[in-house]
Structures are given as C-alpha cells and as structure tokens.
Amino acid sequence: MHYKIIRSDEYFKKLKKFIRKHPDALERYVKTIELLELDPFHPSLRLHKLQGKLNDYHSVSINMKYRIVIDFIFNEKEIIPIDIGTHDEVY
C-alpha cells in the first residue's frame, strides 16, 4: 500500500530552509519520506494526530528533535507535508 507525497511550493521553500539550517538531517529526512510513502504507520515514524490549532493534521518524527507536520488523506492515499522543523518550531 503506497502513499503519494504531494509537496507544495510553500512546503518546498520550508524544506530548503530547513536543510540549509540542519544539513545533518538530510539523510534521515530522505529515509523518513521513503518510509512514509511505503508505510506511514511504521512505528519508527511515530505518526500521531495533533491537537489544538493543528487538530486537522498529523505529525511524524524525522528523529527525536525534528518533526514533519502532514495532512494525511486516508481515502486517496495522499500525504501532504505542511511544515518541517524542531518540535517547538512546528507546534
């Protein structure tokens, strides 16, 4: 069951800024996206629904420090990254 990652121009700008700021996270980011496409429910991603103002979205972990906020559309098997950064930056 593969999911499609749909990156908006706005997210791509955030991603480029994130990678410039945290080049050490690039390899782990790529692995996270690959796993997200294959199995968004894999335990290492720590997928969870957000609460409060972000309650329409989910989050996955790149590592213990960095997160990706996503819009997770189950029916159409689409994942739309919304934001990327540290825990405090994205929440």
Backbone hydrogen bonds, N-H to C=O, Kabsch-Sander energy under -0.5 kcal/mol:
donor,donor_aa,acceptor,acceptor_aa,energy
3,Y,37,E,-2.7
4,K,77,K,-2.9
5,I,3,Y,-0.5
6,I,4,K,-0.6
6,I,79,I,-2.7
7,R,5,I,-0.6
8,S,6,I,-0.6
12,F,8,S,-2.4
13,K,9,D,-2.0
14,K,10,E,-1.8
15,L,11,Y,-2.8
16,K,12,F,-2.5
17,K,13,K,-2.1
18,F,14,K,-2.5
19,I,15,L,-2.8
20,R,16,K,-2.2
21,K,17,K,-2.0
22,H,18,F,-2.5
25,A,22,H,-2.1
26,L,23,P,-1.3
29,Y,25,A,-2.6
30,V,26,L,-2.5
31,K,27,E,-1.9
32,T,28,R,-2.3
33,I,29,Y,-2.5
34,E,30,V,-2.4
35,L,31,K,-2.3
36,L,32,T,-2.5
37,E,33,I,-2.1
38,L,34,E,-1.5
39,D,35,L,-3.6
42,H,39,D,-2.1
45,L,42,H,-1.8
46,R,42,H,-0.6
46,R,43,P,-1.0
48,H,59,S,-1.8
50,L,57,Y,-2.7
54,L,51,Q,-1.3
55,N,52,G,-1.8
57,Y,54,L,-2.4
58,H,70,I,-3.0
59,S,48,H,-2.3
60,V,68,I,-2.3
61,S,45,L,-3.0
62,I,66,Y,-2.4
63,N,66,Y,-1.3
67,R,85,G,-3.4
68,I,60,V,-2.6
69,V,83,D,-2.3
70,I,58,H,-2.8
71,D,80,I,-2.6
72,F,70,I,-0.6
73,I,71,D,-0.7
73,I,78,E,-2.6
74,F,72,F,-0.9
77,K,73,I,-0.6
77,K,74,F,-0.9
78,E,73,I,-1.9
79,I,4,K,-3.0
80,I,71,D,-2.8
82,I,69,V,-3.6
83,D,69,V,-1.4
85,G,67,R,-2.0
87,H,65,K,-1.2
90,V,86,T,-2.1
91,Y,87,H,-1.6
